[in-house]
């Protein structure tokens, strides 16, 4: 496996990470494909093939930021119409519209956008909701970039360091590390899917 990974062109890794992190917010892929899993896995591969994790984190942050801006524009232009037929919006009823209005009016809108980057569901829908609000583009863009940078740095670091520790550890420690990493990432994704207080189930 390691021989196969080392034969990969780093640009393939960049393209895959860029496409998936972009699509999470631009095309709502985050609702079905957790970005944390993608980024942690890509960072682990980067450690094996000698890719600079800083470059990988930059690619992820730039792509995620761009995806957020596209999601914002989609929400601004088509949000109300999407809320009428999108399966997620239909399931939540007019809750999405009310949430969009809260994002646009709340003084805490910027922190909400930043924190939303660390939740699988909100990462996918908050950009569109901010556009529906409408939240001022300049405020959204700043919060979007900050959230993307913090998110990509955090999970790239987790994946890269985990791979480094894996290679330097014994077999028993590798098993513990693999189980711990799976539990952390799996738990994070599961918590991201839980409904928040006041949200319909």
CORWO-V393482 format. One record per pair of residues at least 6 apart in sequence whose ideal C-beta (glycine too) atoms are under 6 Angstrom apart, sorted by the first residue. I is the first residue (numbers start at 1). GAP is how many residues later the second one is. Records with the same first field share a line. If there is no record, write none. Layout:
I->GAP, GAP
This chain:
2->46
5->40, 43, 44
6->43
8->41
10->41
13->29
14->45
17->25, 42, 43
18->41, 45
20->18
21->14, 39, 42, 43
22->41, 44, 45
23->6
24->6, 11, 43, 99, 100
25->42, 43, 46, 102
26->41, 44, 45
28->96
30->90, 93, 94
31->93
34->86, 155
36->119, 149, 152
39->21, 116
40->115, 118, 119, 145
43->10, 113, 116, 117
44->115, 119
46->7, 10
47->113, 116, 117
53->103, 107
56->100
57->95, 96, 99
60->92
61->87, 88, 91
64->84
65->79, 80, 83
68->59, 76
71->56, 57
72->55, 58, 59, 68
74->54
75->53, 56, 57
76->55, 58
79->49, 52, 53
83->6, 13, 14
89->7
92->108
95->105
99->30
100->29, 32, 33
103->6, 26, 27, 30, 32
104->29, 30, 31
109->26
110->29, 33
113->13, 30
114->29, 32, 33
116->6, 10
117->6, 30, 34
118->33
119->73
120->69, 72
121->71
130->10
162->19
165->12
166->8, 11
195->6
